[in-house]
Amino acid sequence: MELFDVAERGAGPYGITVGPDGGVWFTLIHAGEIGRLAADGTVRRFTLGRPRCAPSVITVGPDRALWFTELNAGAIGRITLDGQATSFPLSGPGVGPGGITTGPDGALWFTELNVDRVGRITVDGEVTEYPLPVTGAFPALIAAGADGALWCTLNQADAVARVAPDGGTTVHRLPTEGTAPVGITAGPDGALWYVGIGGGLVGRITVDGRVTEYPLADRSAKPHAITAGPDGRLWFTEWGAGRIGVLEPDGRLGGYPIPGADAEPHGIAVGPDGAVYAALERGQIARLAG
């Protein structure tokens, strides 16, 4: 495992993705910046001009720009590969945009943590917001499913929601009380995979709502984010344990401890070569070779 110093302690690397330029792009949630890690270890940081906007989750858009949520500013941000940033305000500063992903319709879809809504933004900045049928659900992260819908975790409702392109929503309750799902990703098998930060588990939900759970050996590991690799493996961060976890296609669970104390891994991404990257809140990016 390689560790790259990308920021000072307190800046808070949080979300992460591999850009279309091959760089690893990440958010600095406490510094109000977006960063890029090059293959040679060079780091560039781009200030957004709003130190408290709290850029959170980041993803590649259909326009080859990077799109991210601004948790405290109530906005969706966009940054080009050369570092030009734009911000699109939502319906209010307190909506708390959290997760974001590119949808099958060519728009970006995101969650609004504080108001129980899912939103859609076109690359031109046109926003539509859809209420969820559960109050106090705290919708967290979101992923596009193989069925053409968007799927998001409802952290405080112990549920996963399916949101159709027209905003119609189906809520699937999870079997383990206290699961508190956060991360979610589309798997290579056509199902959605999520992690329960409260339940200490990895879960699989089919597009018709059938759930299978894979409990971690360390139920206090607090798995946070999850992503699928090109080889069928599922990779996830264990925020509470300072590990990068893996679920093999045959159902075996494993993990890789991150050297040093207080790693606090949050976002996770896999590059086209199979390399795994995790954002460590202490100011580093971890890389596992594919």
N, C-alpha and C positions, 0 to 999 in steps of 0.2 A: 504494500500500500504506500502510495506517495502522498505527501501532505504539502500543499502550497499555501504560503502566507499571502492572503489577498487583502486584508484589512486589519486595522487595529482592533483590540478588544473593545467591545462596546458598539462597533459599527453594525454587527449582526447579520452576517450572511444567512439568508433564509430560503428564498426560492431559487431554483436553478434549472437551466435547460441548455441543450446543445443547439447553437444557432445554425442557420443555413450556411454561414461562413466557416464552420468548423470550430469556432470559438465557443467556450463555455461561458454563458451569460448568467448572471446571478443578481439578486436584489440584496441591498444593504438596508434592512428594514429600519434600523435605528439612525442611520446616517442620512437617509433620504437620497440614496444614490443607486445607480445601476453599474455593475462591474462586468468586465470581460477578461477571462483567463485564456491566453493563447497557448498553443501546443508547446512553445518553448518556455513557458512559465511567466511570460510577461503579463502584467496586469494593467488594465486601463479602467479608470473610474470616471463616471459621468454624473455630475451633480444635476439634480432636478430643480434646484432653486427653491425647494420647499422642504426644509430639513425635517419637519414633523409629518410629512405625508405618508410615511411608512409603506414604501413599496414592498409588496408581499410575495405573491406567486407570479411567476413569469412563464410565458409560453411563446412559441413561434407562431406568428400569424400567417394567413394565406397570402399576404403581400410581402413576405420575406422580412418583415420588421419583427421586433420583439414587443409583445404586449404584456402588460402587468397591471395588477390591482394596486390601488393606493388606499390602503386600509383606513388611515385616519383622515384623508382628504375627501373621501367619498367620490373617487374618480377612477377612471381607467386610463392608464398611460400607454404611450407608444414610443418606442425609440428605434431609430433606423440603425443600420449597421455602421454608419459613420458617427453615431452618437447624437443625432438630432432628436430631441424629445418633445412630445406633445401630450397634453392632458385633456381628457374629456370628462367634465363633471357629470355626476349622476343626479338623481332627484333630490339629494340632500347630503350634507357633509357627514351625517351620522349613520349612513346605511351600512357601512362596513364591508366593502367588497373584499372577498376572500380568495376563492379559487377562480381560475380562468383556464379556458381551453378553446381550441378551434373546433367549431362544429361542422357537421357534414354539409351544412348549407353555405359555407364560406364566410360565416360571421364568427365573432368571438362570443362565447357564452361564459357567464360568471355568476357567482353566488353573492348574495347580500346577507352577511352574517346576522346583522342586528335587526332586520325587518322581515325575515322569513320570505325572501324573494329570490328568484333567479332572473338574470338579465341577459339581454342579447345586444351586442353592439356591432354595427357594420364597420368595414374598414374606413368608411367616410364619417363615422362618428354618430350615426343615428342609433338611438338607444330605445329599447322596449323592455319593460319589466313585467314579470309574471309572478303573482302571489302564490305561495305554496299553501296547501290546505292544512298545515300544522303550525300552531303558534308556539313560539319559544323553541323552535327546532334547531336553530343555529346551523344553517346549511354551510358546510365547510368547503371541501374540494369537489371538483366536477370533472367529468370525462365524457368523451363521445363514445357511444356504444356501437356495436356492429349492426344494431337494429335501426340506426338512423336517428335515435333519440339521444338526449343528454341524461347522464346519471350523476347524482350528487349525494354525498353523505349528509345525513341530518344528525349532527353530533349529539345534541341534547335530547333527541327523540329515539335514539337507538334504532335508526331506520336508514334506508337508502331510497331515494326518490328517482323515478323515471319521469323525465319531462319531454314531452313530444315537441316537435318544432312549432306547433301552434300554442304551446304553453300548457296543454292538458297534462295533468300530473297523476301518477300512481305511486302510492307510498307502500313500501315493503318493510314491515317490521322485522327486526333481527331477533334471533332466538335467545341470545345471551343478554340479560339485563346488565346495564353498565358498560356495554361495548364501546360507546362513545366513538363512532367511526370518524376518521378524518380523511386520510388519503384514499384515493380511488383511481383505478386505471383500467383500460381495456386490455384484456388478456389475449393471448394468441389463440385461445380456444373459443372465442366468441362470447365469453362470459365477462363480467366485470369483477375485479378483485379489489378488495378494500382492506384497510387495517384498522383495528380497534385500539385506540390509545388507552382506553379504560379497561378493556377486556383482555389485553395482551394476546391478541390473536390476528391471524390473517383469515379473511373470509372470501368466499366465491359466491356470486349470485348470478344465476342465469337470467336471460332476458324475460323469462316467464316467472321469475321470482323465487326459484328454488335456491336455498342457501346451504353451503357446506363450510364448516369452520375448521381451521387448523390452529389449535392453541400453541403458543410458544412455550418452550421449556421454562423461560423466565416470564411469568405473567405480569411482572412489574416493569417490563422493558419499555413500555410506552411507545409502541410503533406508531410512526407519525405520517410518513409519506410512502408511496409505493409506485413502482413503474415496471414495465415489462421490457425484457431484453430481447434481442433478435433471435436468441437460441431457445426461447420458451421459458427461461427462468424469470421469476418475479423477484425484484430487489426492493428492499424497504429499509427505512432508517428506524433504529431503535433509540429514540431520543433519551429515554431514561437510563439506558444501559451503555450508551456510547459505542454502539455497534452498527454495522451494516449487515442486515439479515438477507437471506436468500431462501426462496422456496423453489426446489427443483421440480421439473415436470412430473416426476414420480411421487411427489408429495413429501419428500424429505426436506426438513428444515435445517438450515445451517446459518453461520454468521461469522463475521470478521471483526474482531475488536479494533477500535480506533486507538492508536497509541496516544498516551497522555490523558490527563484528567480534564473533566468539564468540556468534552467535545460538543455535546448537544447537537447532534445531526438533525437537520430538518428536511429540506428538499432533497430530492434524488432524481438523477437523470442517467440515461444510458446513451452513449454515442453509437454511430453506425458501425464502429469497429468492435462493439461490445464492451468498451470501457465504461465503468460505472463511476459517477461523480456524485458526491454528497456535500451539501453546504453545512459547515460547522459554525455554530454561532460564536465560537471563540475567535473567529477571524480567519478561518482556513477553508480550503476546498480539499477534500480527500478524493483520491483516484485509485480505483482498483482496475488493473489490466483485465481486458476481456479474455 
